[in-house]
């Protein structure tokens, strides 16, 4: 089921425009996933929580980012990397 979520995130309608903070976290998650840095996932999750509390990301963006973290925790690194990359690519395509 999780791979289906990842597939939907990476091949579906896309994310659309996100906040600069979401883009920054997605970029970080891409690097974490690319290098399979399991120990960096919890700090990333905390960064998402702090950003949400500070209202620099939306609830929806936090949900997307947390799904990427969860994919990493499940060692579904390629799916995590693809989802993070899609967030970044959608920013280029929206402009």
Secondary structure, DSSP 8 states (H G I E B T S, - for coil): -HHHHHHHHHHSS------HHHHHHHHHHHHHHHTT-GGGHHHHHHHHHHHHHTTSS-HHHHHHHHHHHHHHHTT-HHHHHHHHHHHHHHHHHH-
